[in-house]
Amino acid sequence: MDKVEPQHIRIYMDKRGLKSRVQANREHAFFSRCYRYGFERGLCKTNPCKGVRKFKEEARKRYITDIEYQALYDHASDVVKIAMELAYLCCARQGDILAMRTSQILEEGIFITQGKTGTEQIKLWSPRLRAAIELSKTLTKPGITSTFVLSQSYGGKWTRDGFNSRWSTDRSKARETTGLPLDFTFHDLKAKGISDIDGTLQEKQAISGHKSAGQTARYDRKTKRVSTEKNSKD
């Protein structure tokens, strides 16, 4: 471990950045956490990631319109439809949706502990949310019960790669049928959910479960409508 030096991290970052600067930054953070863990326990002498700059990232601004959402939903498989609704209605991340258990379904709504922030919330029922959960009960084959809300037909959990493959397939099918580019990611669905909430930034923060208003602001992507009327003193 001690043979890795800052210049090696820089070389890796530059090469990885040719394909994806965002991914290079994420891997830089991962390396740094690993070395910090080792440094604190005497397993390595230093953290070679310290002082190595990450690439500058631009905030993502992609907002999914209602027409785009409906276009994909209409051509999606049931598992993608359910995931879309959970991401949009609950402002939930993909990882939290794939890990969601049937035991989290309560009388009041769905109990969610956000994997990233640890925030615990109960997402209260709405007709659309109930409909998504009812549809989830049809995912398994007859006679099979699953402990996962978003389950495979045999009752197992969807992996990230497996779900992303299904998402990509359904999105491609919708593109061919509708002619729309549909160039958004699954994570953009959470941003749409936050953007479509009527209320102040603080109210959106409370619903999203973010720890800071700044985090929520990065997800609030809908173009703001402002009045051109001026208050008259006459």
C-alpha positions in Angstrom: 0.0 0.0 0.0 2.8 2.4 0.8 4.2 2.1 -2.7 1.3 4.1 -4.0 2.2 7.8 -4.2 0.2 11.0 -5.2 1.6 11.0 -8.7 0.2 7.5 -9.2 -3.3 8.7 -8.2 -2.9 11.6 -10.6 -1.9 9.3 -13.5 -4.9 7.1 -12.7 -7.3 10.1 -12.5 -6.1 11.5 -15.8 -6.5 8.2 -17.6 -9.8 7.4 -16.0 -11.0 10.9 -16.8 -10.6 10.4 -20.5 -13.8 8.2 -20.3 -15.6 9.7 -17.3 -14.4 12.5 -15.1 -17.3 12.1 -12.7 -16.5 8.4 -12.2 -12.8 9.3 -11.7 -13.8 11.7 -8.9 -16.0 9.0 -7.3 -13.1 6.5 -7.4 -10.7 9.1 -6.0 -13.1 9.5 -3.0 -13.2 5.7 -2.6 -9.5 5.3 -2.6 -9.2 8.2 -0.1 -11.6 6.5 2.3 -9.7 3.2 2.1 -6.4 4.9 2.8 -7.9 7.0 5.6 -9.2 3.8 7.2 -5.7 2.2 6.9 -3.9 5.3 8.1 -6.0 5.6 11.3 -5.2 1.9 12.1 -1.5 2.0 11.3 -1.9 -0.1 8.2 -0.3 2.5 5.9 1.9 5.5 6.5 0.0 8.1 4.5 -3.0 8.8 2.3 -1.7 9.3 -1.3 -5.0 10.9 -2.4 -4.4 14.0 -0.2 -3.4 16.9 -2.3 -4.5 15.3 -5.6 -7.2 17.5 -7.1 -10.5 16.1 -8.4 -11.9 17.2 -11.7 -14.4 20.1 -11.7 -17.9 18.9 -12.0 -20.9 20.9 -13.4 -24.1 20.5 -11.7 -26.5 18.3 -13.6 -29.5 20.3 -14.8 -31.6 17.7 -16.7 -35.3 17.9 -15.9 -37.6 15.2 -17.1 -40.8 16.6 -18.5 -44.2 15.0 -17.8 -44.4 14.0 -21.5 -41.0 12.2 -21.3 -41.9 10.5 -18.1 -45.2 9.2 -19.5 -43.6 8.1 -22.7 -41.1 5.9 -20.9 -43.7 4.7 -18.4 -46.1 3.6 -21.1 -43.5 1.4 -22.8 -41.8 0.1 -19.7 -41.9 -3.3 -18.1 -43.8 -3.6 -14.8 -40.6 -3.7 -12.7 -39.3 -0.4 -14.3 -42.8 1.2 -13.9 -42.8 0.4 -10.2 -39.2 1.7 -9.8 -40.0 4.9 -11.6 -43.0 5.6 -9.4 -41.1 4.9 -6.2 -38.2 7.1 -7.3 -40.5 10.0 -8.4 -43.1 9.8 -5.6 -40.8 9.0 -2.7 -37.8 11.0 -4.1 -35.8 7.8 -3.5 -32.5 6.6 -4.7 -32.1 3.5 -6.8 -30.2 1.7 -4.1 -32.9 2.3 -1.6 -35.6 1.1 -4.0 -33.7 -2.1 -4.9 -33.2 -2.9 -1.2 -36.8 -2.1 -0.2 -38.4 -4.9 1.8 -42.1 -5.7 2.1 -41.7 -5.2 5.9 -41.2 -1.5 5.2 -44.8 -1.2 4.0 -46.8 0.2 6.9 -50.4 1.3 7.5 -49.3 4.9 7.1 -47.1 4.5 4.1 -43.6 3.2 3.3 -40.8 3.4 5.8 -37.5 4.4 4.1 -34.0 4.8 5.7 -31.9 6.6 3.1 -28.7 4.6 2.5 -26.7 7.8 1.8 -27.8 10.1 4.6 -29.4 7.7 7.1 -32.5 9.9 7.2 -35.6 7.9 8.3 -39.0 8.8 6.8 -42.4 7.4 6.3 -43.6 8.3 2.8 -47.3 8.7 3.3 -49.8 6.9 1.0 -51.2 8.5 -2.1 -53.3 6.8 -4.8 -50.4 6.5 -7.2 -48.1 5.1 -4.5 -50.6 2.5 -3.5 -51.1 1.6 -7.2 -47.3 1.1 -7.6 -47.2 -1.2 -4.5 -50.2 -3.2 -5.7 -48.5 -3.7 -9.1 -45.4 -4.9 -7.3 -47.3 -7.8 -5.9 -47.7 -9.2 -9.4 -44.0 -9.4 -10.1 -43.4 -13.0 -8.8 -44.7 -16.2 -10.3 -47.8 -17.7 -8.8 -47.1 -19.4 -5.5 -43.9 -17.5 -4.8 -43.7 -14.8 -2.1 -40.8 -12.3 -2.0 -39.5 -10.2 0.8 -38.5 -7.5 -1.7 -40.9 -4.9 -3.1 -39.0 -4.8 -6.4 -38.5 -8.5 -6.9 -37.4 -10.9 -9.6 -40.1 -13.4 -10.9 -38.5 -16.1 -8.6 -38.6 -13.8 -5.6 -35.0 -12.7 -5.5 -33.5 -9.2 -5.4 -32.7 -7.2 -8.5 -29.0 -6.4 -8.7 -28.0 -2.9 -9.8 -26.5 -4.2 -13.1 -29.6 -6.3 -13.8 -32.0 -3.5 -13.2 -29.9 -1.0 -15.2 -29.9 -3.5 -18.1 -33.7 -3.7 -18.0 -34.0 0.1 -17.6 -31.7 0.6 -20.7 -33.8 -1.9 -22.7 -37.1 -0.3 -21.9 -35.8 3.2 -22.6 -34.4 2.1 -26.0 -37.8 0.6 -26.8 -39.6 3.8 -25.8 -37.1 5.9 -27.9 -37.8 3.8 -31.0 -41.6 4.0 -30.6 -42.0 7.7 -29.6 -39.0 9.3 -31.4 -38.2 11.2 -28.2 -34.5 11.2 -27.1 -35.3 10.3 -23.5 -31.7 11.1 -22.6 -32.1 11.0 -18.9 -30.9 8.7 -16.2 -32.8 6.8 -13.5 -31.3 9.2 -10.9 -32.9 12.1 -12.7 -36.3 10.7 -11.6 -35.5 11.7 -8.0 -34.7 15.2 -9.2 -38.0 15.4 -11.1 -39.8 14.3 -7.9 -38.2 17.1 -5.9 -38.6 19.7 -8.7 -42.3 19.0 -9.0 -43.0 19.5 -5.3 -45.0 22.7 -4.6 -43.4 24.5 -1.7 -40.3 26.3 -0.5 -36.8 24.9 -0.6 -37.0 24.0 3.1 -40.3 22.1 2.5 -38.6 20.2 -0.4 -35.7 19.4 1.8 -37.9 17.9 4.4 -39.6 15.6 1.9 -36.4 14.7 0.1 -34.5 13.8 3.4 -31.4 15.8 2.5 -29.3 17.0 5.4 -28.8 20.5 3.9 -30.8 22.9 1.7 -27.8 23.0 -0.6 -28.2 19.3 -1.5 -31.9 19.8 -2.2 -31.2 22.9 -4.4 -29.0 20.8 -6.7 -32.0 18.5 -7.3 -34.5 21.3 -7.9 -34.2 21.7 -11.7 -37.5 22.9 -12.9 -37.3 26.3 -14.6 -38.7 28.9 -12.2 -41.7 31.0 -13.4 -41.5 34.6 -12.2 -44.0 37.4 -12.5 -43.3 40.4 -14.7 -46.0 42.4 -12.9 -44.8 45.2 -10.6 -46.6 46.2 -7.5 -48.2 49.5 -8.1 -48.4 52.2 -5.4 -51.2 54.0 -7.3 
